[in-house]
């Protein structure tokens, strides 16, 4: 019953870089043998290592963001962030923010497990997602 870990592409908006960049996020894929209580499509991104100022502010917030383009295409992203008055200003953003932000693509399809719906299945970001992610973050 060994879980697997793979790296998924994400976009990092770090206060140390001054601009957004691609990064690899270690992501845990639970074994399919765990049983019916853990859906095999569940994935656990381990973004904690990307946030360098956890000693100042240990909390990482997350939210799902839907982007609908003019032609009706929909994209879903999972955004992780820190924001605290004692964190440094993030120069990679076009607005005032203290802390870092990581954005990952999530799958469009929803996996139904019993009565719960898992909407946050992390997947690799696409090559053209950088434009969408940058626009979404800087809205």
MODELLER restraints for C-alpha pairs under 7 A, 6 or more apart:
rsr = mdl.restraints
at = mdl.atoms
rsr.add(forms.Gaussian(group=physical.xy_distance, feature=features.Distance(at['CA:1:A'], at['CA:31:A']), mean=5.79, stdev=0.5))
rsr.add(forms.Gaussian(group=physical.xy_distance, feature=features.Distance(at['CA:1:A'], at['CA:33:A']), mean=5.84, stdev=0.5))
rsr.add(forms.Gaussian(group=physical.xy_distance, feature=features.Distance(at['CA:1:A'], at['CA:34:A']), mean=6.53, stdev=0.5))
rsr.add(forms.Gaussian(group=physical.xy_distance, feature=features.Distance(at['CA:2:A'], at['CA:31:A']), mean=5.90, stdev=0.5))
rsr.add(forms.Gaussian(group=physical.xy_distance, feature=features.Distance(at['CA:3:A'], at['CA:28:A']), mean=6.86, stdev=0.5))
rsr.add(forms.Gaussian(group=physical.xy_distance, feature=features.Distance(at['CA:3:A'], at['CA:29:A']), mean=5.86, stdev=0.5))
rsr.add(forms.Gaussian(group=physical.xy_distance, feature=features.Distance(at['CA:3:A'], at['CA:30:A']), mean=4.64, stdev=0.5))
rsr.add(forms.Gaussian(group=physical.xy_distance, feature=features.Distance(at['CA:3:A'], at['CA:31:A']), mean=4.71, stdev=0.5))
rsr.add(forms.Gaussian(group=physical.xy_distance, feature=features.Distance(at['CA:4:A'], at['CA:28:A']), mean=5.83, stdev=0.5))
rsr.add(forms.Gaussian(group=physical.xy_distance, feature=features.Distance(at['CA:4:A'], at['CA:29:A']), mean=5.06, stdev=0.5))
rsr.add(forms.Gaussian(group=physical.xy_distance, feature=features.Distance(at['CA:4:A'], at['CA:30:A']), mean=6.40, stdev=0.5))
rsr.add(forms.Gaussian(group=physical.xy_distance, feature=features.Distance(at['CA:4:A'], at['CA:31:A']), mean=6.93, stdev=0.5))
rsr.add(forms.Gaussian(group=physical.xy_distance, feature=features.Distance(at['CA:5:A'], at['CA:26:A']), mean=6.43, stdev=0.5))
rsr.add(forms.Gaussian(group=physical.xy_distance, feature=features.Distance(at['CA:5:A'], at['CA:27:A']), mean=5.41, stdev=0.5))
rsr.add(forms.Gaussian(group=physical.xy_distance, feature=features.Distance(at['CA:5:A'], at['CA:28:A']), mean=4.40, stdev=0.5))
rsr.add(forms.Gaussian(group=physical.xy_distance, feature=features.Distance(at['CA:5:A'], at['CA:29:A']), mean=5.79, stdev=0.5))
rsr.add(forms.Gaussian(group=physical.xy_distance, feature=features.Distance(at['CA:6:A'], at['CA:26:A']), mean=5.68, stdev=0.5))
rsr.add(forms.Gaussian(group=physical.xy_distance, feature=features.Distance(at['CA:6:A'], at['CA:27:A']), mean=5.33, stdev=0.5))
rsr.add(forms.Gaussian(group=physical.xy_distance, feature=features.Distance(at['CA:6:A'], at['CA:28:A']), mean=6.56, stdev=0.5))
rsr.add(forms.Gaussian(group=physical.xy_distance, feature=features.Distance(at['CA:7:A'], at['CA:24:A']), mean=5.45, stdev=0.5))
rsr.add(forms.Gaussian(group=physical.xy_distance, feature=features.Distance(at['CA:7:A'], at['CA:25:A']), mean=5.17, stdev=0.5))
rsr.add(forms.Gaussian(group=physical.xy_distance, feature=features.Distance(at['CA:7:A'], at['CA:26:A']), mean=4.45, stdev=0.5))
rsr.add(forms.Gaussian(group=physical.xy_distance, feature=features.Distance(at['CA:7:A'], at['CA:27:A']), mean=5.77, stdev=0.5))
rsr.add(forms.Gaussian(group=physical.xy_distance, feature=features.Distance(at['CA:8:A'], at['CA:24:A']), mean=5.41, stdev=0.5))
rsr.add(forms.Gaussian(group=physical.xy_distance, feature=features.Distance(at['CA:8:A'], at['CA:25:A']), mean=5.18, stdev=0.5))
rsr.add(forms.Gaussian(group=physical.xy_distance, feature=features.Distance(at['CA:8:A'], at['CA:26:A']), mean=6.52, stdev=0.5))
rsr.add(forms.Gaussian(group=physical.xy_distance, feature=features.Distance(at['CA:8:A'], at['CA:27:A']), mean=6.67, stdev=0.5))
rsr.add(forms.Gaussian(group=physical.xy_distance, feature=features.Distance(at['CA:8:A'], at['CA:123:A']), mean=6.49, stdev=0.5))
rsr.add(forms.Gaussian(group=physical.xy_distance, feature=features.Distance(at['CA:8:A'], at['CA:124:A']), mean=4.91, stdev=0.5))
rsr.add(forms.Gaussian(group=physical.xy_distance, feature=features.Distance(at['CA:9:A'], at['CA:22:A']), mean=6.68, stdev=0.5))
rsr.add(forms.Gaussian(group=physical.xy_distance, feature=features.Distance(at['CA:9:A'], at['CA:23:A']), mean=5.83, stdev=0.5))
rsr.add(forms.Gaussian(group=physical.xy_distance, feature=features.Distance(at['CA:9:A'], at['CA:24:A']), mean=4.84, stdev=0.5))
rsr.add(forms.Gaussian(group=physical.xy_distance, feature=features.Distance(at['CA:9:A'], at['CA:25:A']), mean=6.32, stdev=0.5))
rsr.add(forms.Gaussian(group=physical.xy_distance, feature=features.Distance(at['CA:9:A'], at['CA:124:A']), mean=4.96, stdev=0.5))
rsr.add(forms.Gaussian(group=physical.xy_distance, feature=features.Distance(at['CA:9:A'], at['CA:125:A']), mean=5.32, stdev=0.5))
rsr.add(forms.Gaussian(group=physical.xy_distance, feature=features.Distance(at['CA:10:A'], at['CA:22:A']), mean=5.74, stdev=0.5))
rsr.add(forms.Gaussian(group=physical.xy_distance, feature=features.Distance(at['CA:10:A'], at['CA:23:A']), mean=5.42, stdev=0.5))
rsr.add(forms.Gaussian(group=physical.xy_distance, feature=features.Distance(at['CA:10:A'], at['CA:24:A']), mean=6.15, stdev=0.5))
rsr.add(forms.Gaussian(group=physical.xy_distance, feature=features.Distance(at['CA:10:A'], at['CA:25:A']), mean=6.61, stdev=0.5))
rsr.add(forms.Gaussian(group=physical.xy_distance, feature=features.Distance(at['CA:10:A'], at['CA:102:A']), mean=6.76, stdev=0.5))
rsr.add(forms.Gaussian(group=physical.xy_distance, feature=features.Distance(at['CA:10:A'], at['CA:103:A']), mean=5.66, stdev=0.5))
rsr.add(forms.Gaussian(group=physical.xy_distance, feature=features.Distance(at['CA:10:A'], at['CA:104:A']), mean=4.73, stdev=0.5))
rsr.add(forms.Gaussian(group=physical.xy_distance, feature=features.Distance(at['CA:10:A'], at['CA:125:A']), mean=5.96, stdev=0.5))
rsr.add(forms.Gaussian(group=physical.xy_distance, feature=features.Distance(at['CA:11:A'], at['CA:20:A']), mean=6.68, stdev=0.5))
rsr.add(forms.Gaussian(group=physical.xy_distance, feature=features.Distance(at['CA:11:A'], at['CA:21:A']), mean=5.71, stdev=0.5))
rsr.add(forms.Gaussian(group=physical.xy_distance, feature=features.Distance(at['CA:11:A'], at['CA:22:A']), mean=4.64, stdev=0.5))
rsr.add(forms.Gaussian(group=physical.xy_distance, feature=features.Distance(at['CA:11:A'], at['CA:23:A']), mean=6.00, stdev=0.5))
rsr.add(forms.Gaussian(group=physical.xy_distance, feature=features.Distance(at['CA:11:A'], at['CA:102:A']), mean=5.64, stdev=0.5))
rsr.add(forms.Gaussian(group=physical.xy_distance, feature=features.Distance(at['CA:11:A'], at['CA:103:A']), mean=5.15, stdev=0.5))
rsr.add(forms.Gaussian(group=physical.xy_distance, feature=features.Distance(at['CA:11:A'], at['CA:104:A']), mean=6.61, stdev=0.5))
rsr.add(forms.Gaussian(group=physical.xy_distance, feature=features.Distance(at['CA:12:A'], at['CA:20:A']), mean=5.60, stdev=0.5))
rsr.add(forms.Gaussian(group=physical.xy_distance, feature=features.Distance(at['CA:12:A'], at['CA:21:A']), mean=5.44, stdev=0.5))
rsr.add(forms.Gaussian(group=physical.xy_distance, feature=features.Distance(at['CA:12:A'], at['CA:22:A']), mean=6.07, stdev=0.5))
rsr.add(forms.Gaussian(group=physical.xy_distance, feature=features.Distance(at['CA:12:A'], at['CA:23:A']), mean=6.32, stdev=0.5))
rsr.add(forms.Gaussian(group=physical.xy_distance, feature=features.Distance(at['CA:12:A'], at['CA:101:A']), mean=6.02, stdev=0.5))
rsr.add(forms.Gaussian(group=physical.xy_distance, feature=features.Distance(at['CA:12:A'], at['CA:102:A']), mean=4.60, stdev=0.5))
rsr.add(forms.Gaussian(group=physical.xy_distance, feature=features.Distance(at['CA:12:A'], at['CA:103:A']), mean=6.61, stdev=0.5))
rsr.add(forms.Gaussian(group=physical.xy_distance, feature=features.Distance(at['CA:13:A'], at['CA:19:A']), mean=6.49, stdev=0.5))
rsr.add(forms.Gaussian(group=physical.xy_distance, feature=features.Distance(at['CA:13:A'], at['CA:20:A']), mean=4.59, stdev=0.5))
rsr.add(forms.Gaussian(group=physical.xy_distance, feature=features.Distance(at['CA:13:A'], at['CA:21:A']), mean=6.80, stdev=0.5))
rsr.add(forms.Gaussian(group=physical.xy_distance, feature=features.Distance(at['CA:13:A'], at['CA:92:A']), mean=5.79, stdev=0.5))
rsr.add(forms.Gaussian(group=physical.xy_distance, feature=features.Distance(at['CA:13:A'], at['CA:100:A']), mean=5.69, stdev=0.5))
rsr.add(forms.Gaussian(group=physical.xy_distance, feature=features.Distance(at['CA:13:A'], at['CA:101:A']), mean=5.05, stdev=0.5))
rsr.add(forms.Gaussian(group=physical.xy_distance, feature=features.Distance(at['CA:13:A'], at['CA:102:A']), mean=6.20, stdev=0.5))
rsr.add(forms.Gaussian(group=physical.xy_distance, feature=features.Distance(at['CA:14:A'], at['CA:20:A']), mean=6.82, stdev=0.5))
rsr.add(forms.Gaussian(group=physical.xy_distance, feature=features.Distance(at['CA:14:A'], at['CA:90:A']), mean=6.49, stdev=0.5))
rsr.add(forms.Gaussian(group=physical.xy_distance, feature=features.Distance(at['CA:14:A'], at['CA:92:A']), mean=6.46, stdev=0.5))
rsr.add(forms.Gaussian(group=physical.xy_distance, feature=features.Distance(at['CA:14:A'], at['CA:100:A']), mean=4.83, stdev=0.5))
rsr.add(forms.Gaussian(group=physical.xy_distance, feature=features.Distance(at['CA:14:A'], at['CA:101:A']), mean=6.63, stdev=0.5))
rsr.add(forms.Gaussian(group=physical.xy_distance, feature=features.Distance(at['CA:15:A'], at['CA:88:A']), mean=6.78, stdev=0.5))
rsr.add(forms.Gaussian(group=physical.xy_distance, feature=features.Distance(at['CA:15:A'], at['CA:89:A']), mean=6.33, stdev=0.5))
rsr.add(forms.Gaussian(group=physical.xy_distance, feature=features.Distance(at['CA:15:A'], at['CA:90:A']), mean=4.00, stdev=0.5))
rsr.add(forms.Gaussian(group=physical.xy_distance, feature=features.Distance(at['CA:15:A'], at['CA:91:A']), mean=5.67, stdev=0.5))
rsr.add(forms.Gaussian(group=physical.xy_distance, feature=features.Distance(at['CA:15:A'], at['CA:92:A']), mean=6.25, stdev=0.5))
rsr.add(forms.Gaussian(group=physical.xy_distance, feature=features.Distance(at['CA:15:A'], at['CA:99:A']), mean=6.54, stdev=0.5))
rsr.add(forms.Gaussian(group=physical.xy_distance, feature=features.Distance(at['CA:15:A'], at['CA:100:A']), mean=6.06, stdev=0.5))
rsr.add(forms.Gaussian(group=physical.xy_distance, feature=features.Distance(at['CA:17:A'], at['CA:92:A']), mean=6.92, stdev=0.5))
rsr.add(forms.Gaussian(group=physical.xy_distance, feature=features.Distance(at['CA:18:A'], at['CA:91:A']), mean=4.81, stdev=0.5))
rsr.add(forms.Gaussian(group=physical.xy_distance, feature=features.Distance(at['CA:18:A'], at['CA:92:A']), mean=4.33, stdev=0.5))
rsr.add(forms.Gaussian(group=physical.xy_distance, feature=features.Distance(at['CA:19:A'], at['CA:91:A']), mean=6.97, stdev=0.5))
rsr.add(forms.Gaussian(group=physical.xy_distance, feature=features.Distance(at['CA:19:A'], at['CA:92:A']), mean=4.06, stdev=0.5))
rsr.add(forms.Gaussian(group=physical.xy_distance, feature=features.Distance(at['CA:20:A'], at['CA:92:A']), mean=5.88, stdev=0.5))
rsr.add(forms.Gaussian(group=physical.xy_distance, feature=features.Distance(at['CA:25:A'], at['CA:45:A']), mean=6.50, stdev=0.5))
rsr.add(forms.Gaussian(group=physical.xy_distance, feature=features.Distance(at['CA:25:A'], at['CA:46:A']), mean=6.47, stdev=0.5))
rsr.add(forms.Gaussian(group=physical.xy_distance, feature=features.Distance(at['CA:25:A'], at['CA:47:A']), mean=6.15, stdev=0.5))
rsr.add(forms.Gaussian(group=physical.xy_distance, feature=features.Distance(at['CA:26:A'], at['CA:45:A']), mean=6.14, stdev=0.5))
rsr.add(forms.Gaussian(group=physical.xy_distance, feature=features.Distance(at['CA:26:A'], at['CA:46:A']), mean=5.56, stdev=0.5))
rsr.add(forms.Gaussian(group=physical.xy_distance, feature=features.Distance(at['CA:27:A'], at['CA:43:A']), mean=6.54, stdev=0.5))
rsr.add(forms.Gaussian(group=physical.xy_distance, feature=features.Distance(at['CA:27:A'], at['CA:44:A']), mean=5.36, stdev=0.5))
rsr.add(forms.Gaussian(group=physical.xy_distance, feature=features.Distance(at['CA:27:A'], at['CA:45:A']), mean=4.17, stdev=0.5))
rsr.add(forms.Gaussian(group=physical.xy_distance, feature=features.Distance(at['CA:27:A'], at['CA:46:A']), mean=5.62, stdev=0.5))
rsr.add(forms.Gaussian(group=physical.xy_distance, feature=features.Distance(at['CA:28:A'], at['CA:43:A']), mean=5.72, stdev=0.5))
rsr.add(forms.Gaussian(group=physical.xy_distance, feature=features.Distance(at['CA:28:A'], at['CA:44:A']), mean=4.98, stdev=0.5))
rsr.add(forms.Gaussian(group=physical.xy_distance, feature=features.Distance(at['CA:28:A'], at['CA:45:A']), mean=6.36, stdev=0.5))
rsr.add(forms.Gaussian(group=physical.xy_distance, feature=features.Distance(at['CA:29:A'], at['CA:42:A']), mean=6.87, stdev=0.5))
rsr.add(forms.Gaussian(group=physical.xy_distance, feature=features.Distance(at['CA:29:A'], at['CA:43:A']), mean=5.08, stdev=0.5))
rsr.add(forms.Gaussian(group=physical.xy_distance, feature=features.Distance(at['CA:29:A'], at['CA:44:A']), mean=6.74, stdev=0.5))
rsr.add(forms.Gaussian(group=physical.xy_distance, feature=features.Distance(at['CA:30:A'], at['CA:40:A']), mean=6.36, stdev=0.5))
rsr.add(forms.Gaussian(group=physical.xy_distance, feature=features.Distance(at['CA:30:A'], at['CA:43:A']), mean=6.96, stdev=0.5))
rsr.add(forms.Gaussian(group=physical.xy_distance, feature=features.Distance(at['CA:31:A'], at['CA:40:A']), mean=6.79, stdev=0.5))
rsr.add(forms.Gaussian(group=physical.xy_distance, feature=features.Distance(at['CA:32:A'], at['CA:40:A']), mean=5.21, stdev=0.5))
rsr.add(forms.Gaussian(group=physical.xy_distance, feature=features.Distance(at['CA:39:A'], at['CA:113:A']), mean=6.94, stdev=0.5))
rsr.add(forms.Gaussian(group=physical.xy_distance, feature=features.Distance(at['CA:41:A'], at['CA:121:A']), mean=6.77, stdev=0.5))
rsr.add(forms.Gaussian(group=physical.xy_distance, feature=features.Distance(at['CA:42:A'], at['CA:121:A']), mean=5.95, stdev=0.5))
rsr.add(forms.Gaussian(group=physical.xy_distance, feature=features.Distance(at['CA:43:A'], at['CA:121:A']), mean=5.94, stdev=0.5))
rsr.add(forms.Gaussian(group=physical.xy_distance, feature=features.Distance(at['CA:43:A'], at['CA:122:A']), mean=6.24, stdev=0.5))
rsr.add(forms.Gaussian(group=physical.xy_distance, feature=features.Distance(at['CA:51:A'], at['CA:100:A']), mean=6.58, stdev=0.5))
rsr.add(forms.Gaussian(group=physical.xy_distance, feature=features.Distance(at['CA:56:A'], at['CA:86:A']), mean=6.90, stdev=0.5))
rsr.add(forms.Gaussian(group=physical.xy_distance, feature=features.Distance(at['CA:56:A'], at['CA:87:A']), mean=6.89, stdev=0.5))
rsr.add(forms.Gaussian(group=physical.xy_distance, feature=features.Distance(at['CA:57:A'], at['CA:84:A']), mean=6.81, stdev=0.5))
rsr.add(forms.Gaussian(group=physical.xy_distance, feature=features.Distance(at['CA:59:A'], at['CA:82:A']), mean=6.67, stdev=0.5))
rsr.add(forms.Gaussian(group=physical.xy_distance, feature=features.Distance(at['CA:60:A'], at['CA:80:A']), mean=6.43, stdev=0.5))
rsr.add(forms.Gaussian(group=physical.xy_distance, feature=features.Distance(at['CA:60:A'], at['CA:81:A']), mean=5.58, stdev=0.5))
rsr.add(forms.Gaussian(group=physical.xy_distance, feature=features.Distance(at['CA:60:A'], at['CA:82:A']), mean=5.29, stdev=0.5))
rsr.add(forms.Gaussian(group=physical.xy_distance, feature=features.Distance(at['CA:61:A'], at['CA:80:A']), mean=5.49, stdev=0.5))
rsr.add(forms.Gaussian(group=physical.xy_distance, feature=features.Distance(at['CA:61:A'], at['CA:81:A']), mean=5.25, stdev=0.5))
rsr.add(forms.Gaussian(group=physical.xy_distance, feature=features.Distance(at['CA:61:A'], at['CA:82:A']), mean=6.33, stdev=0.5))
rsr.add(forms.Gaussian(group=physical.xy_distance, feature=features.Distance(at['CA:62:A'], at['CA:78:A']), mean=6.89, stdev=0.5))
rsr.add(forms.Gaussian(group=physical.xy_distance, feature=features.Distance(at['CA:62:A'], at['CA:79:A']), mean=5.44, stdev=0.5))
rsr.add(forms.Gaussian(group=physical.xy_distance, feature=features.Distance(at['CA:62:A'], at['CA:80:A']), mean=4.32, stdev=0.5))
rsr.add(forms.Gaussian(group=physical.xy_distance, feature=features.Distance(at['CA:62:A'], at['CA:81:A']), mean=6.37, stdev=0.5))
rsr.add(forms.Gaussian(group=physical.xy_distance, feature=features.Distance(at['CA:63:A'], at['CA:78:A']), mean=5.83, stdev=0.5))
rsr.add(forms.Gaussian(group=physical.xy_distance, feature=features.Distance(at['CA:63:A'], at['CA:79:A']), mean=5.43, stdev=0.5))
rsr.add(forms.Gaussian(group=physical.xy_distance, feature=features.Distance(at['CA:63:A'], at['CA:80:A']), mean=6.76, stdev=0.5))
rsr.add(forms.Gaussian(group=physical.xy_distance, feature=features.Distance(at['CA:64:A'], at['CA:76:A']), mean=6.95, stdev=0.5))
rsr.add(forms.Gaussian(group=physical.xy_distance, feature=features.Distance(at['CA:64:A'], at['CA:77:A']), mean=5.75, stdev=0.5))
rsr.add(forms.Gaussian(group=physical.xy_distance, feature=features.Distance(at['CA:64:A'], at['CA:78:A']), mean=4.65, stdev=0.5))
rsr.add(forms.Gaussian(group=physical.xy_distance, feature=features.Distance(at['CA:64:A'], at['CA:79:A']), mean=6.31, stdev=0.5))
rsr.add(forms.Gaussian(group=physical.xy_distance, feature=features.Distance(at['CA:65:A'], at['CA:76:A']), mean=5.72, stdev=0.5))
rsr.add(forms.Gaussian(group=physical.xy_distance, feature=features.Distance(at['CA:65:A'], at['CA:77:A']), mean=5.21, stdev=0.5))
rsr.add(forms.Gaussian(group=physical.xy_distance, feature=features.Distance(at['CA:65:A'], at['CA:78:A']), mean=6.29, stdev=0.5))
rsr.add(forms.Gaussian(group=physical.xy_distance, feature=features.Distance(at['CA:66:A'], at['CA:74:A']), mean=6.88, stdev=0.5))
rsr.add(forms.Gaussian(group=physical.xy_distance, feature=features.Distance(at['CA:66:A'], at['CA:75:A']), mean=5.78, stdev=0.5))
rsr.add(forms.Gaussian(group=physical.xy_distance, feature=features.Distance(at['CA:66:A'], at['CA:76:A']), mean=4.54, stdev=0.5))
rsr.add(forms.Gaussian(group=physical.xy_distance, feature=features.Distance(at['CA:66:A'], at['CA:77:A']), mean=6.46, stdev=0.5))
rsr.add(forms.Gaussian(group=physical.xy_distance, feature=features.Distance(at['CA:67:A'], at['CA:74:A']), mean=5.68, stdev=0.5))
rsr.add(forms.Gaussian(group=physical.xy_distance, feature=features.Distance(at['CA:67:A'], at['CA:75:A']), mean=5.11, stdev=0.5))
rsr.add(forms.Gaussian(group=physical.xy_distance, feature=features.Distance(at['CA:67:A'], at['CA:76:A']), mean=6.21, stdev=0.5))
rsr.add(forms.Gaussian(group=physical.xy_distance, feature=features.Distance(at['CA:68:A'], at['CA:74:A']), mean=4.45, stdev=0.5))
rsr.add(forms.Gaussian(group=physical.xy_distance, feature=features.Distance(at['CA:68:A'], at['CA:75:A']), mean=6.42, stdev=0.5))
rsr.add(forms.Gaussian(group=physical.xy_distance, feature=features.Distance(at['CA:76:A'], at['CA:105:A']), mean=6.16, stdev=0.5))
rsr.add(forms.Gaussian(group=physical.xy_distance, feature=features.Distance(at['CA:76:A'], at['CA:106:A']), mean=5.60, stdev=0.5))
rsr.add(forms.Gaussian(group=physical.xy_distance, feature=features.Distance(at['CA:76:A'], at['CA:108:A']), mean=6.61, stdev=0.5))
rsr.add(forms.Gaussian(group=physical.xy_distance, feature=features.Distance(at['CA:77:A'], at['CA:103:A']), mean=6.50, stdev=0.5))
rsr.add(forms.Gaussian(group=physical.xy_distance, feature=features.Distance(at['CA:77:A'], at['CA:104:A']), mean=5.52, stdev=0.5))
rsr.add(forms.Gaussian(group=physical.xy_distance, feature=features.Distance(at['CA:77:A'], at['CA:105:A']), mean=4.42, stdev=0.5))
rsr.add(forms.Gaussian(group=physical.xy_distance, feature=features.Distance(at['CA:77:A'], at['CA:106:A']), mean=5.31, stdev=0.5))
rsr.add(forms.Gaussian(group=physical.xy_distance, feature=features.Distance(at['CA:78:A'], at['CA:103:A']), mean=5.66, stdev=0.5))
rsr.add(forms.Gaussian(group=physical.xy_distance, feature=features.Distance(at['CA:78:A'], at['CA:104:A']), mean=5.12, stdev=0.5))
rsr.add(forms.Gaussian(group=physical.xy_distance, feature=features.Distance(at['CA:78:A'], at['CA:105:A']), mean=6.14, stdev=0.5))
rsr.add(forms.Gaussian(group=physical.xy_distance, feature=features.Distance(at['CA:78:A'], at['CA:106:A']), mean=6.37, stdev=0.5))
rsr.add(forms.Gaussian(group=physical.xy_distance, feature=features.Distance(at['CA:79:A'], at['CA:101:A']), mean=6.91, stdev=0.5))
rsr.add(forms.Gaussian(group=physical.xy_distance, feature=features.Distance(at['CA:79:A'], at['CA:102:A']), mean=5.74, stdev=0.5))
rsr.add(forms.Gaussian(group=physical.xy_distance, feature=features.Distance(at['CA:79:A'], at['CA:103:A']), mean=4.44, stdev=0.5))
rsr.add(forms.Gaussian(group=physical.xy_distance, feature=features.Distance(at['CA:79:A'], at['CA:104:A']), mean=6.45, stdev=0.5))
rsr.add(forms.Gaussian(group=physical.xy_distance, feature=features.Distance(at['CA:80:A'], at['CA:101:A']), mean=5.65, stdev=0.5))
rsr.add(forms.Gaussian(group=physical.xy_distance, feature=features.Distance(at['CA:80:A'], at['CA:102:A']), mean=5.10, stdev=0.5))
rsr.add(forms.Gaussian(group=physical.xy_distance, feature=features.Distance(at['CA:80:A'], at['CA:103:A']), mean=6.33, stdev=0.5))
rsr.add(forms.Gaussian(group=physical.xy_distance, feature=features.Distance(at['CA:81:A'], at['CA:100:A']), mean=5.76, stdev=0.5))
rsr.add(forms.Gaussian(group=physical.xy_distance, feature=features.Distance(at['CA:81:A'], at['CA:101:A']), mean=4.37, stdev=0.5))
rsr.add(forms.Gaussian(group=physical.xy_distance, feature=features.Distance(at['CA:81:A'], at['CA:102:A']), mean=6.38, stdev=0.5))
rsr.add(forms.Gaussian(group=physical.xy_distance, feature=features.Distance(at['CA:82:A'], at['CA:99:A']), mean=5.04, stdev=0.5))
rsr.add(forms.Gaussian(group=physical.xy_distance, feature=features.Distance(at['CA:82:A'], at['CA:100:A']), mean=5.72, stdev=0.5))
rsr.add(forms.Gaussian(group=physical.xy_distance, feature=features.Distance(at['CA:82:A'], at['CA:101:A']), mean=6.72, stdev=0.5))
rsr.add(forms.Gaussian(group=physical.xy_distance, feature=features.Distance(at['CA:83:A'], at['CA:97:A']), mean=6.78, stdev=0.5))
rsr.add(forms.Gaussian(group=physical.xy_distance, feature=features.Distance(at['CA:83:A'], at['CA:98:A']), mean=5.13, stdev=0.5))
rsr.add(forms.Gaussian(group=physical.xy_distance, feature=features.Distance(at['CA:83:A'], at['CA:99:A']), mean=5.00, stdev=0.5))
rsr.add(forms.Gaussian(group=physical.xy_distance, feature=features.Distance(at['CA:84:A'], at['CA:98:A']), mean=5.87, stdev=0.5))
rsr.add(forms.Gaussian(group=physical.xy_distance, feature=features.Distance(at['CA:84:A'], at['CA:99:A']), mean=6.78, stdev=0.5))
rsr.add(forms.Gaussian(group=physical.xy_distance, feature=features.Distance(at['CA:85:A'], at['CA:98:A']), mean=6.51, stdev=0.5))
rsr.add(forms.Gaussian(group=physical.xy_distance, feature=features.Distance(at['CA:87:A'], at['CA:98:A']), mean=5.19, stdev=0.5))
rsr.add(forms.Gaussian(group=physical.xy_distance, feature=features.Distance(at['CA:87:A'], at['CA:99:A']), mean=5.38, stdev=0.5))
rsr.add(forms.Gaussian(group=physical.xy_distance, feature=features.Distance(at['CA:88:A'], at['CA:98:A']), mean=5.31, stdev=0.5))
rsr.add(forms.Gaussian(group=physical.xy_distance, feature=features.Distance(at['CA:88:A'], at['CA:99:A']), mean=6.08, stdev=0.5))
rsr.add(forms.Gaussian(group=physical.xy_distance, feature=features.Distance(at['CA:89:A'], at['CA:97:A']), mean=5.78, stdev=0.5))
rsr.add(forms.Gaussian(group=physical.xy_distance, feature=features.Distance(at['CA:89:A'], at['CA:98:A']), mean=4.42, stdev=0.5))
rsr.add(forms.Gaussian(group=physical.xy_distance, feature=features.Distance(at['CA:89:A'], at['CA:99:A']), mean=6.48, stdev=0.5))
rsr.add(forms.Gaussian(group=physical.xy_distance, feature=features.Distance(at['CA:90:A'], at['CA:97:A']), mean=5.68, stdev=0.5))
rsr.add(forms.Gaussian(group=physical.xy_distance, feature=features.Distance(at['CA:90:A'], at['CA:98:A']), mean=5.62, stdev=0.5))
rsr.add(forms.Gaussian(group=physical.xy_distance, feature=features.Distance(at['CA:90:A'], at['CA:99:A']), mean=6.02, stdev=0.5))
rsr.add(forms.Gaussian(group=physical.xy_distance, feature=features.Distance(at['CA:90:A'], at['CA:100:A']), mean=6.75, stdev=0.5))
rsr.add(forms.Gaussian(group=physical.xy_distance, feature=features.Distance(at['CA:93:A'], at['CA:138:A']), mean=6.47, stdev=0.5))
rsr.add(forms.Gaussian(group=physical.xy_distance, feature=features.Distance(at['CA:94:A'], at['CA:138:A']), mean=5.88, stdev=0.5))
rsr.add(forms.Gaussian(group=physical.xy_distance, feature=features.Distance(at['CA:104:A'], at['CA:122:A']), mean=6.65, stdev=0.5))
rsr.add(forms.Gaussian(group=physical.xy_distance, feature=features.Distance(at['CA:104:A'], at['CA:125:A']), mean=6.35, stdev=0.5))
rsr.add(forms.Gaussian(group=physical.xy_distance, feature=features.Distance(at['CA:105:A'], at['CA:122:A']), mean=5.98, stdev=0.5))
rsr.add(forms.Gaussian(group=physical.xy_distance, feature=features.Distance(at['CA:105:A'], at['CA:123:A']), mean=5.69, stdev=0.5))
rsr.add(forms.Gaussian(group=physical.xy_distance, feature=features.Distance(at['CA:105:A'], at['CA:124:A']), mean=6.35, stdev=0.5))
rsr.add(forms.Gaussian(group=physical.xy_distance, feature=features.Distance(at['CA:105:A'], at['CA:125:A']), mean=5.15, stdev=0.5))
rsr.add(forms.Gaussian(group=physical.xy_distance, feature=features.Distance(at['CA:106:A'], at['CA:120:A']), mean=5.85, stdev=0.5))
rsr.add(forms.Gaussian(group=physical.xy_distance, feature=features.Distance(at['CA:106:A'], at['CA:121:A']), mean=5.19, stdev=0.5))
rsr.add(forms.Gaussian(group=physical.xy_distance, feature=features.Distance(at['CA:106:A'], at['CA:122:A']), mean=4.35, stdev=0.5))
rsr.add(forms.Gaussian(group=physical.xy_distance, feature=features.Distance(at['CA:106:A'], at['CA:123:A']), mean=5.35, stdev=0.5))
rsr.add(forms.Gaussian(group=physical.xy_distance, feature=features.Distance(at['CA:107:A'], at['CA:121:A']), mean=5.52, stdev=0.5))
rsr.add(forms.Gaussian(group=physical.xy_distance, feature=features.Distance(at['CA:107:A'], at['CA:122:A']), mean=6.39, stdev=0.5))
rsr.add(forms.Gaussian(group=physical.xy_distance, feature=features.Distance(at['CA:107:A'], at['CA:123:A']), mean=6.25, stdev=0.5))
rsr.add(forms.Gaussian(group=physical.xy_distance, feature=features.Distance(at['CA:110:A'], at['CA:117:A']), mean=6.55, stdev=0.5))
rsr.add(forms.Gaussian(group=physical.xy_distance, feature=features.Distance(at['CA:110:A'], at['CA:118:A']), mean=6.04, stdev=0.5))
rsr.add(forms.Gaussian(group=physical.xy_distance, feature=features.Distance(at['CA:110:A'], at['CA:119:A']), mean=5.39, stdev=0.5))
rsr.add(forms.Gaussian(group=physical.xy_distance, feature=features.Distance(at['CA:111:A'], at['CA:117:A']), mean=5.98, stdev=0.5))
rsr.add(forms.Gaussian(group=physical.xy_distance, feature=features.Distance(at['CA:111:A'], at['CA:118:A']), mean=5.50, stdev=0.5))
rsr.add(forms.Gaussian(group=physical.xy_distance, feature=features.Distance(at['CA:112:A'], at['CA:118:A']), mean=6.41, stdev=0.5))
